[in-house]
Amino acid sequence: MGDDDFEHLERLVTELDARGLLARVVRTQTGRLFVRVINPNATSLSENVTCRPTAVSDLPDWWYCWSWGERMHTAEDPAGAATKVARVLAAVGE
């Protein structure tokens, strides 16, 4: 993967921070990268977001993916992805 996924993940962190969520890029011992996102108002609400290239030629090159591997949003729009994550991690009444 290399630097591309790190740069996409860093842009997502910036957008998530702007929405009041706690987010940081984490690198596992195997080198895999993901963003750990936590709602500071309800810390049990959290998600891990990865960024992966696609092998399909008619789709955008990079995608943010939910922790279970499903594509969430194109990496060309980190603000849109952050909005989706914020909606999912919103506590009742927020």
N, C-alpha and C positions, 0 to 999 in steps of 0.2 A: 504494500500500500504506500508507505512512505509519507512524504510531507503533505500530499493533497488532502488526505483524510484529516490530518492534524489541523490544517488551516481551516477546513470546513467546520470542524468541531469547535475551534476557537471562535469563529464567527457566530456559531450557535450559542456558545457561552455568553458572549456579549449581549445577544438579543434576550436570552433568558434572564440575565442579570437586570436588564432594563425593565423586565416585567416583575421584578421583586422575588425571583426564585434564586435559590443557591445552586450554582452550577460550576463544575470544574472538569477539565479533561483528566482522565485517569488512564495510566498505561499499566497493563497487567505484566506479570513476569514473562509472559510469552511475547510481549510487545504489542498485543492487541490494544487498541485505543477505544475509549467510549466516553461519553459525557454522563456524569452522575448528576442528576437533578433532584432537588429536594424543595418542597414547599416549606418555608420557615415557619409558617403559621399552623402547619399540620405535618410534622416531620415524618409521620407514617406514610404520607403521600410522596412517593419518589419514583423515579424511572431512570433507566440507563438507555442512552441513545447512541447508536453507532452510525457510522457513515461508510457506505460501500459503493464501489463502482458497479455499473450494470454491464452485462454482457450483451444486452439487446440493443441493436443499432438504432432503432427508432425512438428510444427513450433518452432522457438526459443522462449525462455521464455519471454523476454521483447522486446518491440518495441518502437521506437520513432514514434510519430504521428504528422501529420500536425494539425493546429488549427481546421479544420473541421472534425477531427477524423480518417482520412484515415491513415493507416500504411505507414510510409515512409521508415524506415530502421531498421534493427536489432540493439538493444542496445549493442550488443557485438562488434560493430564496430562504435564507436562515430566519428572517422575520416571520414568514408564514409558518415555518416549522415550529418556531418558538411559541407562536400563538396557539398551535394545536397542543403542544405539550402543556402550556399554561392552562388551557381549558380542561385537559384531562386531570391535571394535578390540583385544580381548584377545590378548596374545601367548601362545604355547604355554607352559604351565606356570604362567600367572598365575592 
